[in-house]
């Protein structure tokens, strides 16, 4: 009799253990399904984030291209400045690389070179195209173009460094520039590079008030400004890089 009770009790324990095991396995399978759904949802969210970032970058690049179109349209109005920004951009990139700037940062500097004069779109035509010297009041207006340009490109979050370069490309090594009167190494490196490239490109291009200068004369003027209005090391690099004026320039 006692043996039968013990056997029945053992069988009952076995059934309970089996039931507990099956319940536990069911919960494990349920947890695995939940985890799988969570993993799928995470992967889907991750893909959404990647797609959203790609879309955002495309929109930013489209905005940049639109601004570049405005800059090109501005230059196209004047036969003497047509293509100036492209020359500045190409030379600025070469100077940046020669100065040890990493290629991605050099590309940003080149892009800022493309847009460095965009702010002139806010300058009245009578001031911008005036054939003679500007009055004091007209110079006040003209000197606002770096600020205007920086304000135009500022909404491009990926181009924050470029906006700083656009704002400060008319600062001068001795502090005589604008808009903030920065001097020396307080001027962002990219702005100092674009300033040198801008001066050289202007000197070696035809202008309404003078023909283009020969490379040797342009180099002499850069040497004269080195340490005065231009960063001396960057001016020297520019002179070296343009020594034969035959080095192919990578398109920006």
C-alpha positions in Angstrom: 0.0 0.0 0.0 2.8 2.4 0.9 4.6 1.5 -2.3 1.6 2.4 -4.3 1.2 5.7 -2.6 4.9 6.5 -3.2 4.6 5.5 -6.8 1.5 7.7 -7.3 3.2 10.6 -5.6 6.3 10.2 -7.8 4.2 10.1 -10.9 2.4 13.2 -9.7 5.7 15.0 -9.2 6.9 13.9 -12.6 3.7 15.3 -14.2 4.1 18.5 -12.3 7.8 18.8 -13.4 6.8 18.0 -17.0 4.1 20.7 -16.9 6.5 23.2 -15.4 9.1 22.3 -18.0 6.6 22.7 -20.9 5.4 26.0 -19.4 9.0 27.2 -19.1 9.8 26.1 -22.7 6.7 27.9 -23.9 7.8 31.1 -22.1 11.3 30.7 -23.6 9.8 30.4 -27.0 7.6 33.4 -26.4 10.6 35.4 -25.2 12.6 34.3 -28.3 9.8 35.5 -30.5 9.6 38.8 -28.7 13.4 39.2 -29.0 13.2 38.4 -32.7 10.5 41.0 -33.2 12.6 43.5 -31.2 15.6 42.7 -33.4 13.6 43.1 -36.5 12.2 46.4 -35.3 15.7 47.6 -34.4 17.0 46.7 -37.8 14.1 48.4 -39.5 14.6 51.6 -37.3 18.3 51.5 -38.1 17.5 51.3 -41.9 15.1 54.1 -41.5 17.8 56.2 -39.8 20.3 55.4 -42.6 17.8 56.2 -45.3 16.9 59.5 -43.5 20.6 60.4 -43.2 21.1 59.7 -46.9 18.1 61.8 -47.8 19.3 64.6 -45.5 22.7 64.6 -47.1 21.2 64.7 -50.5 19.1 67.7 -49.5 22.1 69.4 -48.1 24.2 68.7 -51.2 21.3 69.9 -53.4 21.2 73.1 -51.3 25.0 73.5 -51.7 24.6 73.1 -55.5 21.9 75.7 -55.6 24.1 78.1 -53.7 26.9 77.3 -56.1 24.6 78.1 -59.0 23.9 81.5 -57.5 27.6 82.1 -57.0 28.3 81.2 -60.7 25.4 83.4 -61.9 26.8 86.3 -59.9 30.2 85.8 -61.5 28.7 85.4 -65.0 27.5 88.9 -64.9 31.1 90.2 -65.1 33.4 88.9 -67.7 36.4 89.8 -65.5 35.3 87.6 -62.6 33.9 84.7 -64.5 35.5 81.5 -63.2 37.3 83.3 -60.4 35.8 81.2 -57.6 36.7 77.9 -59.4 40.3 79.1 -59.7 40.4 80.1 -56.0 38.9 76.8 -55.0 41.4 74.7 -57.0 44.4 76.6 -55.8 43.1 76.7 -52.2 42.9 72.9 -52.2 46.5 72.6 -53.4 47.8 75.0 -50.8 45.8 73.2 -48.1 47.3 69.8 -49.0 50.8 71.3 -49.2 50.3 72.8 -45.7 49.5 69.3 -44.4 45.7 69.6 -44.2 43.9 66.2 -44.4 42.1 65.7 -47.8 38.5 65.9 -46.3 39.3 69.2 -44.6 41.1 70.4 -47.8 37.9 69.6 -49.7 35.9 71.8 -47.3 38.3 74.6 -47.8 38.0 74.3 -51.6 34.2 74.3 -51.3 34.4 77.5 -49.2 36.6 78.9 -52.0 33.8 78.2 -54.4 31.3 80.2 -52.3 33.7 82.8 -50.8 32.1 85.7 -52.7 28.5 84.5 -52.5 27.7 87.4 -50.1 28.2 89.8 -53.0 24.7 88.8 -54.2 23.5 91.2 -51.5 25.7 94.1 -52.7 23.9 96.7 -54.9 25.0 96.5 -58.6 26.1 100.2 -58.5 28.6 99.4 -55.8 29.6 96.0 -57.1 30.3 97.1 -60.7 31.5 100.6 -60.0 34.4 101.3 -62.4 36.1 103.8 -60.1 37.2 103.9 -56.4 34.5 103.2 -53.8 33.5 105.9 -51.4 33.7 105.3 -47.7 30.0 104.6 -47.5 30.3 102.2 -50.4 33.2 100.4 -48.8 31.1 99.9 -45.7 28.5 98.2 -47.8 31.1 96.1 -49.7 32.7 94.9 -46.5 29.5 93.3 -45.4 29.7 90.6 -48.1 31.7 88.0 -46.0 29.0 88.3 -43.3 26.2 88.0 -45.8 27.9 85.0 -47.4 28.4 83.3 -44.1 24.7 83.9 -43.2 23.6 82.4 -46.5 25.6 79.1 -46.1 25.1 78.8 -42.3 21.9 76.7 -42.6 24.0 73.9 -44.2 24.9 72.1 -41.0 27.5 69.9 -42.7 29.2 73.1 -43.9 29.8 74.8 -40.5 33.5 75.0 -41.1 33.0 76.4 -44.6 30.7 79.1 -43.2 33.5 80.2 -40.9 36.0 80.4 -43.8 33.5 82.4 -45.9 33.1 84.9 -43.0 36.8 85.4 -42.4 38.4 85.1 -45.9 39.0 88.9 -45.9 40.8 89.0 -42.5 44.4 90.0 -42.8 47.6 88.8 -41.1 48.3 92.2 -39.6 44.7 92.7 -38.4 43.8 95.2 -41.1 41.1 93.0 -42.6 37.4 92.6 -42.1 34.8 91.9 -40.8 36.3 91.2 -37.3 39.8 92.5 -37.6 41.4 89.1 -36.6 45.1 88.8 -37.0 47.7 86.1 -37.3 46.7 82.6 -36.3 43.5 83.9 -34.7 42.3 83.8 -38.3 41.0 80.2 -39.1 43.5 78.3 -41.2 41.0 77.7 -44.0 40.3 81.4 -44.3 44.0 82.2 -44.5 44.4 79.7 -47.3 41.4 81.1 -49.3 42.7 84.6 -48.8 46.1 83.7 -50.4 44.4 81.8 -53.2 42.0 84.7 -53.7 44.8 87.3 -54.0 46.8 85.2 -56.4 43.8 84.4 -58.6 42.8 88.0 -58.8 46.4 89.2 -59.6 46.7 86.7 -62.5 43.3 87.5 -64.0 42.3 90.3 -66.2 40.4 93.1 -64.5 38.6 96.2 -65.9 41.2 98.4 -64.4 44.3 96.4 -65.5 45.4 93.3 -67.5 46.4 90.2 -65.7 49.9 90.1 -64.1 52.6 87.7 -65.2 53.2 84.9 -62.7 56.6 86.4 -61.7 55.0 89.8 -60.8 52.2 88.1 -59.0 54.7 86.1 -57.0 56.6 89.3 -56.2 53.5 90.9 -54.8 52.6 87.9 -52.7 56.2 87.9 -51.3 55.7 91.6 -50.5 52.4 90.9 -48.7 53.8 87.9 -46.8 53.8 88.6 -43.1 51.9 91.9 -43.7 48.4 91.1 -45.0 49.0 87.4 -45.9 50.1 84.4 -43.8 53.9 84.1 -44.7 54.0 80.3 -44.8 50.9 80.0 -46.9 52.0 82.8 -49.3 55.3 81.0 -49.8 53.5 77.7 -50.5 51.4 79.4 -53.1 54.4 80.9 -54.8 56.0 77.4 -54.9 52.9 75.7 -56.1 52.3 78.1 -59.0 56.0 78.1 -60.0 55.3 76.6 -63.4 51.5 77.2 -63.5 51.3 73.8 -65.2 50.3 71.6 -62.3 47.0 70.0 -63.1 44.3 71.0 -60.7 41.7 68.5 -59.4 38.2 69.7 -60.1 36.3 70.6 -57.0 
